[in-house]
Amino acid sequence: DDKVKIWSPVKKQIIDKTNINIDFEEIHFSILRYFPYGSFTLDDSKIFYSMHNRKDTLLNARKLCFKINTINIYSKIFEFPEIIISDGSINIKGELLDTLFNGSNVENKNTSYFVETKSIIVNRCKIKYSNENTINLNVFTKESSFSGSFLPNSLSFKLNLNINQFTGRLSGFNFKTND
């Protein structure tokens, strides 16, 4: 299949540079529509915490859309002015975040990259955050946004959540709300 021949190297490059295992059914790309940004849309996409464990899913989305500054890619600066995650789930496990931002790829070669995004929009998604047995939070949101920076060894972001349902356990306290 021609699509597999074209996009297999893209998947491999993402995995090699970031240690993030990504999979998708179909990809759409445009460089002319938002120049100098490239626009990607991934259908039925999944991001796993590591290459070796495809059962630990970080992100599962029907549509994952993002713009990338194509000029800065050659400097290993990945600038995403906008990322949109639609109709999916985000499963953040505090104990596994180091596998995403550990500064080395799957072959233990040092990686050097900088990822910056001005807006991550989350539409109709369930967001779950857990950290072993101490924190367990579940959020359903119709539309929320994040922004931040990601380095091989760190993560910084700002949240603007529009929450429809919120349940969880934090420091022994249980809570639940539907609005």
C-alpha positions in Angstrom: 0.0 0.0 0.0 1.4 3.4 -1.0 0.2 5.2 2.2 2.1 2.7 4.4 5.3 3.3 2.3 5.0 7.0 2.6 4.0 7.4 6.3 6.0 4.5 7.9 9.2 6.6 7.9 7.3 9.4 9.6 6.2 7.1 12.4 9.7 5.7 12.8 11.2 9.3 12.9 8.8 10.3 15.7 9.6 7.2 17.7 13.3 7.5 17.2 13.5 11.2 18.2 11.1 11.1 21.2 10.7 7.5 22.4 6.9 8.0 21.9 5.3 5.1 20.2 2.6 6.5 17.9 0.1 4.7 15.7 -2.6 6.0 13.4 -4.9 4.7 10.6 -4.6 7.5 8.2 -2.8 10.8 7.9 -3.6 14.0 6.0 -1.0 16.7 5.4 -1.0 20.2 3.9 1.9 22.6 3.7 0.3 25.3 1.5 -2.8 26.0 3.6 -1.1 27.5 6.6 2.5 28.2 5.3 5.1 28.3 7.0 3.2 25.8 9.1 2.4 22.3 8.0 -1.0 20.9 9.0 -1.3 17.2 9.9 -4.5 15.3 10.8 -4.2 11.8 12.1 -7.3 9.6 12.1 -7.8 7.0 14.8 -4.5 7.8 16.5 -2.9 6.3 19.6 0.2 7.3 21.5 1.7 4.7 23.8 4.1 5.3 26.7 6.8 3.2 25.3 7.9 1.1 22.3 7.7 -2.1 24.2 4.3 -1.8 26.0 1.4 -1.2 23.5 -1.1 -1.8 26.3 -0.2 1.4 28.2 -2.0 4.0 26.1 -1.4 7.7 26.8 -3.7 9.1 24.1 -6.4 7.6 22.0 -8.2 10.0 19.7 -10.5 9.7 16.7 -8.9 12.9 15.3 -5.5 14.4 16.3 -4.8 17.6 14.3 -1.7 19.7 14.6 0.1 22.5 12.9 4.0 22.5 13.0 6.4 25.2 12.1 8.2 23.5 9.2 11.1 26.0 9.1 12.3 25.2 12.7 12.2 21.4 12.3 15.8 21.4 11.0 17.0 23.1 14.3 15.2 20.4 16.3 12.7 22.9 17.5 9.2 21.5 17.2 6.8 24.5 17.4 3.1 23.5 17.4 1.0 26.6 17.4 -2.1 24.4 17.7 -2.9 20.8 18.5 -6.5 19.6 18.6 -7.5 16.2 20.2 -11.1 15.2 19.5 -13.3 12.4 20.6 -10.9 10.4 22.7 -9.2 9.7 26.0 -6.0 10.8 27.7 -4.6 8.5 30.3 -1.8 10.3 32.3 0.1 8.0 34.6 2.5 10.0 36.8 4.8 7.1 37.3 5.2 6.6 33.5 5.8 10.2 32.5 9.5 9.7 32.8 9.4 7.2 29.9 8.2 10.1 27.6 10.7 12.7 28.7 13.8 10.7 29.7 16.3 12.4 27.3 17.2 9.2 25.4 15.5 7.2 22.6 14.7 3.5 22.6 18.3 2.7 21.6 19.6 4.8 24.5 21.1 7.5 22.3 20.9 11.0 23.7 18.1 13.0 22.1 18.0 16.8 22.0 14.7 18.4 21.1 12.4 21.2 22.3 8.6 21.1 21.8 6.5 24.2 22.3 2.8 24.6 21.8 0.7 27.7 22.1 -2.6 25.8 22.3 -3.7 22.2 22.8 -7.5 22.0 22.5 -9.2 18.9 23.9 -12.8 18.3 22.5 -15.1 15.7 24.0 -12.4 13.7 25.8 -12.0 11.8 29.0 -8.9 12.8 30.9 -7.6 10.5 33.6 -4.6 11.3 35.9 -3.2 8.8 38.3 0.0 8.5 40.3 0.3 5.0 41.8 -2.2 4.8 44.7 -2.2 8.4 45.9 -4.0 10.3 43.2 -6.8 9.2 40.9 -8.7 12.0 38.9 -11.2 11.5 36.1 -12.4 14.5 34.1 -14.8 14.6 31.1 -14.5 17.8 29.1 -16.4 19.1 26.0 -13.7 21.7 25.3 -10.6 22.6 27.2 -7.1 24.0 26.4 -3.5 23.6 27.4 -0.3 25.3 26.4 3.3 24.7 27.4 6.8 23.5 26.6 8.3 20.0 26.6 12.0 19.2 26.9 13.7 15.8 27.0 13.8 16.0 30.8 11.0 18.4 31.8 7.4 19.5 31.1 5.7 22.8 31.8 2.1 23.7 30.9 -0.9 25.9 31.7 -4.4 24.5 31.9 -7.8 26.1 31.1 -10.3 23.3 31.8 -14.0 23.4 31.1 -15.1 20.3 33.0 -18.5 18.6 32.6 -17.8 15.7 35.1 -15.2 15.3 37.7 -14.5 12.4 40.0 -11.5 11.3 42.0 -9.5 10.5 45.1 -6.8 12.8 46.4 -5.0 12.2 49.7 -7.7 9.9 51.0 -10.6 12.2 50.1 -13.2 11.1 47.5 -15.2 13.6 45.4 -17.6 13.6 42.6 -19.4 16.3 40.6 -21.5 16.3 37.4 -21.3 20.0 36.6 
